[in-house]
């Protein structure tokens, strides 16, 4: 538990086979809406069609599981 508190992550195994992972909880930080809007105000606009095309080019949309 001390390691988790210090930011360490652990793989949990069963008979040598990884079955899970223990990771520290992230602290939630509240950011006021006004502050978030001010931070992103100078960001360039996003072309959603171009974004979708880029995502489709690198990520398969097939329903079949990858394996």
N, C-alpha and C positions, 0 to 999 in steps of 0.2 A: 504494500500500500504506500509505503514511503516513496518508492520509485515512481508510482503513478502520480503522486503529489508533486514530484519533481519533473514530470513531463515524459517519463519513460513509457514505452508501449511494449506489450508482451504478447507472444503467440502462445495459445493454449493448445496442448496436444493430448491425444488419447492413443496410447500405445505407439507413440512416435509420429502419429498422423495429425497435422494441424486441423483443429476443429473450431477455433475461434480466436479472437484477439481482444486483449484488454487494452484500452486506450484511455488516457486521462480525459475527463470532461472539459470541454472548453468553457471558459467563463463567458457569460453573455454580457455584452456591453450595449447599453442603450444609446442610440444616437437619435437626437431630435430630428424630425422631418426637415425642419428648416436648415439644419446643418448639412444633412445629406443632399438636399437640393442645391445648396451653395457649393458643395464639393463637386457635384457633377454638372453644374451649369456650364462650365467652359468646355465640356466634352463634346466632340463632334457628333452629329446626328448619326443614327444607325440605319443603314439601308437594309430593311428586313428581308427583302427578296435576295439580296446578295449574301446576307448572313445565312439564310436557309440553304442557298446553293452551296456555300462553303461547307456547311455542316453535312449536307447530303453527300458531298464529295469525299468526306473522310469517315463518315459513320453510316454503316449499313442500316437500312430501314426494314430489312427482312424480318418476318415474324419467327423464323426458325432460330432456335437457340444456337449461339456460337459455341463451338467446342473444339 
